């Protein structure tokens, strides 16, 4: 593994360079200054994603519960529909819009994707993807936030229905994003302050 010198010893400068690259990569990791939940049901990932986006944008208090977003929806029928979707199936685009509106946020979805969906374009909004993964022979859909795009080769995601803060290579993220498509349509959106 390590380059050797003629006498059989290691080239210490190559070893040091490798260790420094590892340390540099670890130090460059983006670690949010708030907790990313993990292991929640995928059907609730949209709600938790909005909550995390609200915290990141400074619109939602740190330490609050994601369920408080639902309580701010004043229309009882809409709130009941959202609660039903949280229990099974996950939030629809309309649910995400209603929750965002009720909490001082604006949620939008790109219908035409003529840009790199994984590249972060601004710190004024949070970029969201719908990913998919196979669970018991079925595709499970979940929402994630791109936290860092690491020069567009590796990505740090807030994945509340997964392990919390996770890293994906571009190929892994592309496959999961394409698997998250519904009726062949991939999903990328943003959440921002209203």
Residue pairs with C-beta under 8 A, 6 or more apart in sequence:
2 10
2 11
2 14
2 15
2 18
3 10
3 11
3 14
4 10
4 11
5 11
28 150
29 148
29 156
30 147
30 148
30 156
31 165
32 56
32 147
32 158
32 165
34 52
34 55
34 56
34 62
35 164
36 52
36 158
36 159
36 160
36 164
36 165
37 48
37 52
37 66
37 160
37 164
38 159
38 160
38 162
38 163
38 164
39 161
39 162
39 163
39 164
40 48
40 160
40 161
41 161
42 90
42 140
42 141
42 142
42 161
43 85
43 86
43 87
43 88
43 89
43 90
43 91
44 66
44 86
44 90
44 160
44 161
45 90
45 142
45 143
45 144
45 159
45 160
45 161
46 90
46 91
46 95
46 96
46 143
47 66
47 67
47 69
47 70
47 86
47 91
47 99
48 66
48 160
48 161
49 128
49 143
49 144
49 145
49 158
49 160
49 191
50 66
50 69
50 96
50 99
50 100
50 103
50 105
50 107
50 191
51 60
51 64
51 65
51 66
51 69
52 126
52 145
52 158
52 160
53 105
53 126
53 128
53 145
53 191
54 60
54 69
54 103
54 104
54 105
54 191
55 61
55 62
56 126
56 145
57 105
57 125
57 126
57 191
57 192
57 193
58 193
59 103
59 104
59 105
59 193
60 68
60 69
60 103
69 99
69 102
69 103
70 79
70 82
70 83
70 86
70 99
71 79
72 102
72 103
73 79
73 82
73 98
73 99
73 102
74 102
75 98
78 98
81 95
82 91
82 95
82 98
82 99
85 91
85 92
85 95
90 141
90 142
90 143
91 99
91 143
93 109
96 107
96 189
97 107
99 107
100 106
100 107
100 191
101 194
104 193
104 194
105 191
105 192
105 193
105 194
106 191
106 192
106 193
106 194
107 189
107 190
107 191
108 189
108 190
108 192
109 187
109 188
109 189
110 117
110 188
110 189
110 190
113 186
113 188
115 121
116 152
117 129
117 177
117 186
117 188
118 129
118 146
118 149
118 152
118 155
118 170
118 173
118 177
119 149
119 152
120 127
120 146
120 148
120 149
121 127
124 192
124 193
125 190
125 191
125 192
126 145
126 190
126 191
126 192
127 145
127 146
127 188
127 189
127 190
128 143
128 144
128 145
128 146
128 188
128 189
128 190
128 191
129 143
129 144
129 146
129 157
129 173
129 177
129 180
129 187
129 188
129 189
130 141
130 142
130 143
130 144
130 177
130 180
130 182
130 186
130 187
130 188
131 141
131 142
131 143
131 144
131 159
131 173
131 176
131 177
131 179
131 180
132 139
132 140
132 141
132 142
132 176
132 177
132 178
132 179
132 180
132 181
133 139
133 140
133 142
133 176
133 179
134 140
134 179
139 179
139 180
140 161
141 180
141 182
142 159
142 160
142 161
142 162
142 180
143 161
144 157
144 158
144 159
144 160
144 161
144 162
145 157
145 158
146 155
146 156
146 157
147 156
147 157
147 158
147 165
148 155
148 156
149 155
150 156
152 170
153 169
153 170
154 167
154 168
154 169
154 170
155 167
155 168
155 169
155 170
155 173
156 165
156 166
156 167
157 165
157 166
157 167
157 168
157 173
158 164
158 165
159 165
159 166
168 176
177 186
177 188
178 186
180 186
180 187
181 187
